[in-house]
């Protein structure tokens, strides 16, 4: 019974990370056609939101798909930052997830390992962790100002 309670504590603490990992896994295991369909759909909606958009991402689907790593891993960085108090551990876990995801693509027929994707993953999760650190700092300042 104690083991079950301990597992439930971990699940409650890390549910957000687990959810983001499930999304990453879902996207990784998509077929080439499913990935393209999703990417074209997202590109279409981005162009609707930003009607006068220009740049490489508006015409180059591969570049657009590479850029989509940033918001996905941003969400992972935020979830890791909130769930794991030690920022270095959060960075380590996010790095491990990114490297594992790219390495897994070596074994999937229509996917491939791309080092540039790791860079964009890192940009995303580092931005997410920094946002959490800033929010924690703001919270400390607010709490400290109320103590006086």
C-alpha positions in Angstrom: 0.0 0.0 0.0 2.8 2.4 0.8 4.4 1.7 -2.6 1.1 2.5 -4.3 0.9 5.8 -2.4 4.5 6.7 -3.2 3.8 6.0 -6.9 0.7 8.2 -6.8 2.7 11.0 -5.3 5.2 10.9 -8.2 2.3 10.8 -10.7 0.7 13.8 -9.1 4.0 15.6 -9.1 5.0 14.8 -12.6 1.7 14.4 -14.5 2.4 17.5 -16.6 5.7 16.2 -17.7 4.2 12.8 -18.5 1.4 14.5 -20.5 4.0 16.5 -22.6 6.1 13.3 -23.1 3.0 11.6 -24.4 2.4 14.4 -26.9 6.1 14.3 -28.0 5.8 10.5 -28.5 2.6 10.8 -30.4 4.2 13.3 -32.8 7.3 11.2 -33.2 5.4 8.1 -34.1 3.2 9.8 -36.7 3.6 8.6 -40.3 5.2 11.0 -42.8 1.8 11.8 -44.3 0.2 12.5 -40.8 3.1 14.8 -39.9 2.9 16.7 -43.2 -0.9 17.1 -42.8 -0.5 18.4 -39.3 2.3 20.7 -40.3 0.5 22.2 -43.3 -2.6 22.7 -41.1 -0.6 24.5 -38.4 1.2 26.6 -41.1 -2.2 27.6 -42.5 -3.4 28.8 -39.1 -0.2 30.6 -38.3 -0.6 32.5 -41.7 -4.2 33.3 -40.7 -3.1 34.7 -37.4 -0.2 36.7 -39.0 -1.7 37.6 -42.4 1.3 39.7 -43.6 3.8 37.1 -42.6 6.9 36.6 -44.7 10.1 34.7 -44.3 11.4 31.3 -44.8 8.9 29.6 -42.5 6.0 30.6 -44.7 7.3 28.8 -47.8 9.7 26.1 -46.5 7.7 23.3 -44.8 10.9 21.6 -43.5 12.0 24.9 -41.8 8.5 25.4 -40.4 8.5 21.9 -38.9 11.9 22.6 -37.4 10.6 25.8 -35.8 7.7 23.9 -34.3 10.2 22.2 -31.9 10.5 25.5 -30.0 6.9 25.8 -28.7 6.6 22.1 -28.1 9.8 22.0 -26.0 8.9 25.3 -24.4 5.9 23.6 -22.9 8.2 20.7 -21.7 10.5 23.3 -20.2 7.7 25.0 -18.3 6.3 21.7 -17.0 9.8 20.5 -16.0 10.5 23.8 -14.4 7.4 23.7 -12.3 7.6 20.0 -11.4 11.4 19.9 -10.6 12.7 22.6 -8.2 16.3 22.2 -9.2 16.8 24.0 -12.6 19.8 21.9 -13.5 17.9 18.7 -13.1 15.0 20.1 -15.2 17.5 21.0 -17.9 19.1 17.6 -17.7 15.7 15.8 -18.0 14.6 18.0 -20.9 18.0 17.4 -22.6 17.6 13.7 -22.2 14.0 13.8 -23.6 15.2 15.8 -26.6 18.2 13.5 -27.3 16.0 10.4 -26.8 13.4 11.7 -29.2 15.9 12.4 -31.9 17.7 9.1 -31.4 14.5 7.2 -31.6 13.9 8.8 -35.1 17.0 6.9 -36.3 14.9 3.7 -36.0 11.7 4.9 -37.6 11.4 4.4 -41.3 10.3 7.9 -42.4 12.2 9.9 -39.8 15.8 10.9 -39.2 18.1 12.2 -36.5 18.7 16.0 -37.0 21.1 17.9 -34.8 19.4 21.2 -35.7 16.2 19.9 -34.1 18.2 19.4 -30.9 19.2 23.0 -31.0 15.6 24.2 -31.4 14.5 21.8 -28.7 17.1 23.3 -26.3 16.0 26.9 -27.2 12.4 25.9 -26.4 13.0 24.1 -23.1 15.5 26.7 -21.8 13.1 29.5 -22.5 10.4 27.6 -20.6 12.7 27.0 -17.6 13.7 30.6 -17.6 10.0 31.7 -17.5 9.5 29.5 -14.5 12.6 30.9 -12.8 11.4 34.4 -13.4 7.9 33.6 -12.1 9.5 32.2 -8.9 11.6 35.3 -8.5 8.6 37.5 -8.9 6.7 35.5 -6.3 9.6 35.8 -3.9 9.7 39.6 -4.4 5.9 39.9 -3.9 6.0 37.7 -0.8 9.0 39.6 0.7 7.3 42.9 0.1 4.2 41.7 2.0 6.4 40.7 5.0 7.6 44.2 5.7 
